[in-house]
Each structure stands twice: as structure tokens, then as C-alpha cells.
Amino acid sequence: MKRWTLRALYVLIALVAGGAVALYLWLQRPLELATDTVEVSIEPGTSPRAMANAWVQAGVRTPAWLLYEWFRWSGESRRIRAGSYEIDRQTTPASLLGIMVRGDESKAFVRLNEGWTLRQFRAELAQAEALKPTTAAMSDAELMAALGDAATPAEGRFYPDTYTYSKGSTDLAVLRRAHHAMQQRLAAAWAQRAADTPLRNPDEALILASIVEKETGQPEDRGKVAAVFINRLRIGMPLQTDPTVIYGLGATFDGNLRKRDLQSDTPYNTYTRTGLPPTPISMPGKASLLAAVQPAPSRALYFVARGDGTSEFSDDLAAHNRAVNKFQRGR
């Protein structure tokens, strides 16, 4: 009896040892995948069994029960973080669990460009990789309400930048970050405003910055462009800037700005009205925000494009007309 028990114990030890070796080898061997990469999004509260099933359904060619047992018996399953994850053919069962425990999420990014309108912003977000379009049916006003800023017009209130996000995130989350970033950037720029600025508040600085963004061809001209508009505001001269008129035309603008457009009065026609338009016309970047509150020292009231991206600045109309003849009319 004792001899049989001893032999049985040896067999059991051998089986356990063999199983341990097999488990170790399995944990270190790359998982077989149906494609080069496999992605899974894990929602908060997902059970280890559901996680294992999700990976198998996504393309991991391993029995779901085996992954589940590994997650469960590792003692780490409660530390797995919700998120979007992507693995490749080099990923082992051990490294898969480590990725989820560390929260090494699969990332994507979207670039929101300086000078874009909110309509362009939202169109880009709608095409962004693995970004849930939760705001697609919202109007601009509803979007601002969702961001807790219902009283503020939406245009110009989002900071242009490259935003990295976890795959499976919502467009609202990206817009919230962009909205918060613009609030911070605008506050920082306004704190640095020139003492003699005619701008009365940060909102006016944002409106002017949006015009400067659209009117600047080369970065070195930005401060001078801002100075022209600041100088015009000081003396009550119309800003006379085409981008505001184009913005006011909205979807009816066909790419050709006509004389009748400049003569047709709208809240955004800065030829027929003095002062700033009622809202920003684009999303300005940091340089334009700073230029609006700290324009270059200049008495210029006019500028005209030279044709190479830069502008010619003039203090009076006679000099401006000469510049127009030289650079625009080819005289």
C-alpha cells in the first residue's frame, strides 16, 4: 500500500511538473492570429471570460477557455484596465495580459489645422480612425451645450492641434479637450495683451486672431497683419477683410468673391460695417492669438499680397495704391 502511494505521488509530481513546463512554454510562445494585428476594446466591468472571448472573436486562434483560465489564475485579472488594445504576431499570452494590466492602449490621432472652421473640424473628426461619432447628429449649439458652454457661439472655440486618443474614444472627448485647450490658450494670450490694446475682452481677441489666421500668408508677417487691423479699429476704419465676407456667405460661396458680395450687407461684411464681426471666423493657433494681443509696432493701415506669400504694408492709401499697382496689376 505504501509502495503504491509513493509511486502515485511520483506520477502526480511528474504530471504537475510536466503541466507547469507546458504552461510556461505556452505563455512564452507567440499567439497565433488570423491577421497581422488584432484589436479589442474592453469596456469597464468586462469579466475575464468575456475578455477572453473578445480576443478569440477578434482573431486570436487560441481556445477562449485557455485564455480565460490564464487571466483568472494569474491573479492579475482584477487589474486589467478598460481600453482599446492592439496586438501583433509577436504577442504571447504573458505579454497580452501585461499589455492590458499596464493599460498600453492602442492609439490613433487626428490633426485639426489652424485656420479651419468648426465645420471642417467636425468633418475631419467624422473621418478619424476608430473614433465614435457621438456628436454627428448635434447642432453646433447642442455641441456647446454638451460641453457645458451653451451661451457661447461654437465657432473659434476649439484649439487646432494634433490630438492623440485611444481607439474607441468618442469625438466628444476630443472636442472637449480642444475646447479646454482653447480656453487655456486664450486666457494665457489675454494675460499678455498690450496695455494700449483697443480690444475689450478675450472674446474680441479671439475674433481678431481668427481673422489674422486667415489673412497671414507667411509667419513673419503675422504681427504686421494684426497691427493693420488694430490700427483700423483704433480710428474706426472698416476692417475690409475678404475672409469675413466669405465666412458670412457660408455654403453659398463658390470660390469666387464678387463685387456684389462685398456690397451686400451681412453681420460678417467688414466692408459695410465697422468693428469686429460677431464671432470668430476660424480656429486660430497660438501665434495668431499672441499677434492679436501683441501686434508688431507699426502704423500701417493697408497691406497687399506680393504674390510670393508675403505682404506689402503701407501707412497711407497713396502708398497702398502704388503697391497694388506693382504687385496686383502688374504695372
HELIX and SHEET records of a PDB file:
HELIX    1   1 LYS A    2  GLN A   28  1                                  27    
HELIX    2   2 PRO A   48  ALA A   58  1                                  11    
HELIX    3   3 ALA A   64  TRP A   73  1                                  10    
HELIX    4   4 SER A   77  ARG A   79  5                                   3    
HELIX    5   5 PRO A   93  ARG A  102  1                                  10    
HELIX    6   6 LEU A  118  GLN A  127  1                                  10    
HELIX    7   7 ASP A  140  ALA A  146  1                                   7    
HELIX    8   8 ASP A  171  TRP A  190  1                                  20    
HELIX    9   9 PRO A  202  GLU A  215  1                                  14    
HELIX   10  10 PRO A  219  ASP A  221  5                                   3    
HELIX   11  11 ARG A  222  ILE A  235  1                                  14    
HELIX   12  12 ASP A  242  LEU A  249  1                                   8    
HELIX   13  13 GLY A  250  THR A  252  5                                   3    
HELIX   14  14 LYS A  259  GLN A  263  1                                   5    
HELIX   15  15 LYS A  286  VAL A  293  1                                   8    
HELIX   16  16 LEU A  317  PHE A  327  1                                  11    
SHEET    1   A 2 THR A  37  ILE A  42  0                                        
SHEET    2   A 2 GLY A  83  ASP A  88 -1                                        
SHEET    1   B 2 LYS A 107  ARG A 111  0                                        
SHEET    2   B 2 THR A 162  SER A 166 -1                                        
SHEET    1   C 2 TYR A 302  ALA A 305  0                                        
SHEET    2   C 2 SER A 311  SER A 314 -1                                        
END                                                                             
